[in-house]
Amino acid sequence: MKNFVLMLAGLFVFFIFIAQAVSNNTIAMAKDNDRVAKATFAGGCFWCMEKPFEQLEGVLTVTSGYTGGSSENPTYENYGAGGHIEAVEISYYPDKVPYEQLLDIFWRQIDPTDAGGQFVDRGKEYASAIYYHNIEQKKAAEISKMNIEKEKVFSKPIVTPIIAATAFYKAEDYHQDYYKKNPLRYKLYRYGSGRDQFLEKTWDENKTGLPKDKMSKSELKEKLTPLQYEVTQNEGTEPPFQNEYWNNISPGIYVDIVSGEPLFSSTDKYKSGTGWPSFSATLAPRNIVEKKDRKLFSVRTEVRSREGDSHLGHVFDDGPPPTGLRYCLNSAALKFIAAEDLEKEGYGQFKYLFDK
């Protein structure tokens, strides 16, 4: 009898353990679902828009489909007649891949100056567009578009609209992950459409003067001062009001001390009163990477350079209009190129910023 009672007690404890484990798992799944966000982009043929986003860490799914129209449950045969265009819907973790990074990837896949379609695919159903799901996405998209225009990446005006997201309809199964199911046909289509050639010409890294090979730690220690190395490689912070550029008012641009990639312009620099160089916008959004920083018992947004992977500082949302942002940076991570020296230093494409 005693053994029977002990057995029942053991079973009771076991079931309690299982129930608690299931409950914890359910709570964890709910929390994960709360962290998931959606982004929707149209960039012509949706076959070509899946792969670039699916390769990002933090992206859960990329679905090809139709959006922007008035008809319900469109198909590949009739979506254009209903006013829909081809698009991709992205499910992602914002704390792992910021929306701004998705925007950066988006601009690198399309010709935003073409209002009549994309490359060989013509017609409204192949137009480009950003569909925002909330006010924060709308603001980020507007800032991203403004920065791309300022940077003059494209020789013609950008016509890609920023529109509130509407119903999204998943395309047929044979359209999903087309690049995986038909890799050869996918590559032939991309090249034959002219997309690859356009993107390679537009985003040629050689135009920016960026080095192709990153330096080793020992090479960086030889090139940088101890403070520059501590800031850029170990996420250090220099003293306020005791750094090179906090009070610099000369016209010019600021580049990464490690890679030389252009980052910020004096046209966006302002006095924040913090004692560090502060900017309301970036000069080259594609060269900026944002990451969550949970040190110092708070969550901040770290700013790093893309090619140099240098720690630059942090970005806050207490800046001046129109962006409302404050990029608070370390002078030690930057090199200043005066406006009159842009041409000889290889940054002549930014002279327009200072032409009177």
VENLIN-V673729 format. One line per field, one symbol per residue. ss: DSSP state (~ for helix, > for strand, _ for the rest). phi: phi as a letter, one per 40 degrees, with the letter a starting at -180 (. if undefined). A space follows every 50 residues. Layout:
BEGIN
ss->???
phi->???
END
This chain:
BEGIN
ss->_~~~~~~~~~~~~~~~~~~~~~~~~~~~~~~~~~~>>>>>>>>___~~~~ ~~~~____>>>>>>>>>_________________>>>>>>>>>_____~~ ~~~~~~~_________>>__>>_~~~_>>>>>__~~~~~~~~~~~~~~~~ ~_________>>>>___>>>__~~~__~~~~_~~~~~~~~~~~_~~~~~~ ~~__~~~~________~~~~~~~__~~~~~~~~~________________ _>>>>>_____>>>>~~~>>______>>>_____~~~>>>>>>______> >>>>>_____>>>>>>_________>>>>_~~~>>>>>~~~______~~~ ~~~~__
phi->.cccccccccccccccccccccccccccccccccccbbbbbbagdcdcbc ddccccchccabbcabagbbccfcbccbccccgcbcabbbbacccbbcdc cccccdccbbbccbcbhbfccbhdcbccabbcbacccccccccccccccc cfcbcbccbccbbccbdbbccddcccfdcccbdccccccdcccgcccccc ccbcccccgcccbcccdccccccccdccccccbbfcbcccgbbcbdbcbc cibbbccccgccbabccbcaccgcgbdbbcaccbdccbbbbcbbcggabb bcbbccccfccbiabbbbcccccgbbccbcdccbbcbcdcbdcccgbccb cdcbcc
END
